[in-house]
Structure formats: C-alpha cells, structure tokens
Amino acid sequence: PEVIGGRSHKATVVDLSPWVEYEFRVVASNSVGIGEPSRPSALLRTKAAVPVVAPTNIGGGGGTRSELVITWEPVSEELQNGEGFGYIVMFRPLGSTAWTKAAVASVESSKYIYRNESIAPLSPFEVKVGVYNNEGEGTLSSISIIYSGEDEPQMAPAGASALSVSAAAVEVSWLPIPWNRHTGRVLGYEVRGW
C-alpha cells in the first residue's frame, strides 16, 4: 500500500473486488521502523457490480436423442460480484442467426440440458455461456461448437458367426457397424447366447 503522510488521518483504498468483505489495519512508521498494527476494523463489504468473468471450459455433448447437453466450469464466489448470481446459456444450430437463451439461477450449476424432439442426432450447435447477478448481465464466453446427443444404432451387426474353440468356449465374430453421421459411433456390442 501507498505510504501516507503523518498529517493525514484517512485514505482511499482502491482496486478492491466487488461484493467482498474486507477488514483494515493501520501501521505507523518513522525513521526508526514500523510499529505494531492497529486492531482490525469492522468487516466492510464493497458494493456489488455486474460480473465480468465468464465461465470457462465450455463443453458438453453426449446425452440422449433430442438433447443438447452444455457444461461449463462454475465461476468462483469471489468473482460473482453480488447477490442473485446465475448463468445465461445461449445456443443456436450452426449456421442459424437466432439465439435461444436460458437462465440457470443456481450458483453451483455447471450443466444445462435442452430437450427438443426436433433436434436431429449429432447436430452441431454454437454455444456461449455468460453470467448475471442483481446488478445486470455480465460477460459471455467465446463460442464453442457442441453436438447434440446421438441416436441408438439403427441396424444390427451383419455376418455373425460362431466357432467352437474348446469344450467351454465359443468365439463369436461379426462385421462392425459403420459410423453413421446421424446416429454416431458404436461404443460397444452385446453378445447374447441361448
């Protein structure tokens, strides 16, 4: 902190964070050295302000058919700048001009799920997430591309065959299902026997 002349009895402290509680001490000094600090002042909270830090690590994807899952890293309490803090989620299909906007009022939230039967599987969306509090809307993140949920595979594996390899084991093989732009990648297969 700045050194204040011995004839002054007050100072303005600057560059504090909004909506944070502070306490202050005063220390006297002279050519010999620095004395003991005063007792701490009472706690004082700075005034609220519009939040200026946007959420980070915008991501998502996955989910089920007809869902768009959007995730983010929550903003820490000291950067919320006031009461009534929440998130603004904005998204639109890639190439569209109109944004859909939703508010998420929970401070701890880190996910928003949009459900709509008209969403095609694996559709790309432009997404940005912002912040707000009682003072107003703050900063938005940069745009991220997130894909809607996949659909279940629409075809069965072909060419299934079985080969006995021992008295207690059978080897089963099949042709893989090709990747499909509309339903997504196959994450695994289930082999059933009877």
ZAMARGU-4260 file (C-alpha; in steps of 0.2 Angstrom, whole numbers, plus 5000, padded with zeros to 4 digits):
<rodrens>
0) 5000/5000/5000 | 5005/5018/4997 | 5013/5027/5012 | 5003/5041/5018 | 5010/5057/5026
5) 5010/5059/5045 | 4997/5073/5045 | 4984/5063/5036 | 4971/5053/5045 | 4961/5045/5031
10) 4965/5036/5015 | 4955/5029/5000 | 4959/5011/4996 | 4957/5006/4978 | 4957/4991/4967
15) 4946/4981/4978 | 4935/4967/4972 | 4916/4970/4972 | 4905/4962/4984 | 4919/4955/4995
20) 4921/4958/5014 | 4937/4967/5019 | 4945/4972/5036 | 4958/4985/5038 | 4973/4989/5049
25) 4984/5005/5050 | 5003/5004/5054 | 5013/5019/5059 | 5031/5021/5054 | 5045/5033/5056
30) 5064/5033/5053 | 5067/5020/5066 | 5055/5007/5060 | 5037/5001/5059 | 5026/5000/5074
35) 5013/4987/5079 | 4997/4987/5068 | 4980/4994/5074 | 4966/4982/5079 | 4957/4976/5063
40) 4942/4987/5058 | 4925/4980/5057 | 4921/4970/5042 | 4915/4980/5027 | 4908/4973/5011
45) 4912/4983/4995 | 4897/4987/4984 | 4890/4975/4971 | 4894/4976/4952 | 4890/4967/4936
50) 4900/4951/4935 | 4915/4952/4922 | 4922/4935/4922 | 4913/4922/4910 | 4913/4904/4914
55) 4927/4893/4906 | 4929/4876/4899 | 4913/4877/4889 | 4909/4859/4883 | 4896/4846/4883
60) 4888/4835/4870 | 4883/4817/4873 | 4866/4815/4882 | 4852/4805/4874 | 4842/4808/4857
65) 4834/4825/4856 | 4846/4833/4869 | 4859/4846/4869 | 4870/4845/4885 | 4880/4860/4889
70) 4893/4861/4903 | 4905/4874/4910 | 4917/4877/4924 | 4907/4887/4938 | 4913/4905/4942
75) 4921/4906/4960 | 4912/4915/4973 | 4924/4930/4974 | 4921/4933/4956 | 4902/4933/4957
80) 4902/4952/4962 | 4885/4952/4970 | 4869/4943/4975 | 4857/4934/4963 | 4871/4926/4953
85) 4867/4914/4939 | 4872/4909/4922 | 4865/4913/4905 | 4866/4899/4892 | 4864/4904/4873
90) 4864/4892/4859 | 4859/4890/4841 | 4861/4877/4827 | 4876/4880/4817 | 4873/4892/4803
95) 4857/4899/4811 | 4856/4918/4816 | 4843/4917/4830 | 4850/4913/4848 | 4840/4903/4861
100) 4843/4910/4878 | 4840/4902/4895 | 4844/4907/4913 | 4851/4895/4926 | 4848/4903/4943
105) 4859/4891/4953 | 4876/4897/4958 | 4883/4879/4959 | 4876/4874/4942 | 4889/4868/4929
110) 4876/4860/4916 | 4861/4864/4906 | 4851/4851/4896 | 4840/4857/4882 | 4827/4844/4876
115) 4818/4846/4860 | 4811/4832/4849 | 4815/4842/4833 | 4834/4841/4837 | 4842/4829/4825
120) 4856/4817/4832 | 4873/4824/4831 | 4868/4841/4826 | 4882/4855/4828 | 4877/4870/4839
125) 4886/4886/4843 | 4885/4889/4862 | 4891/4903/4874 | 4888/4904/4892 | 4888/4920/4902
130) 4884/4927/4920 | 4872/4938/4928 | 4868/4945/4946 | 4856/4958/4953 | 4866/4972/4945
135) 4864/4965/4927 | 4871/4954/4914 | 4890/4951/4913 | 4902/4944/4901 | 4899/4930/4889
140) 4911/4916/4885 | 4918/4914/4867 | 4908/4902/4856 | 4910/4884/4857 | 4904/4870/4845
145) 4894/4856/4854 | 4885/4842/4846 | 4868/4836/4851 | 4865/4818/4858 | 4867/4803/4847
150) 4853/4791/4842 | 4854/4772/4845 | 4861/4761/4831 | 4848/4758/4818 | 4855/4742/4811
155) 4861/4725/4818 | 4879/4719/4815 | 4880/4708/4800 | 4889/4692/4797 | 4888/4685/4814
160) 4897/4668/4815 | 4902/4656/4829 | 4917/4645/4831 | 4919/4632/4844 | 4937/4634/4851
165) 4936/4622/4866 | 4923/4612/4877 | 4919/4628/4886 | 4922/4642/4874 | 4915/4649/4858
170) 4922/4663/4848 | 4909/4674/4840 | 4913/4687/4827 | 4903/4699/4816 | 4906/4714/4804
175) 4907/4731/4813 | 4893/4743/4810 | 4900/4758/4800 | 4900/4776/4808 | 4884/4785/4803
180) 4883/4804/4803 | 4865/4803/4810 | 4867/4790/4824 | 4885/4792/4829 | 4899/4780/4833
185) 4896/4762/4840 | 4903/4762/4858 | 4901/4743/4860 | 4892/4727/4856 | 4882/4715/4867
190) 4884/4696/4863 | 4869/4686/4868 | 4868/4667/4868 | 4854/4654/4871
</rodrens>
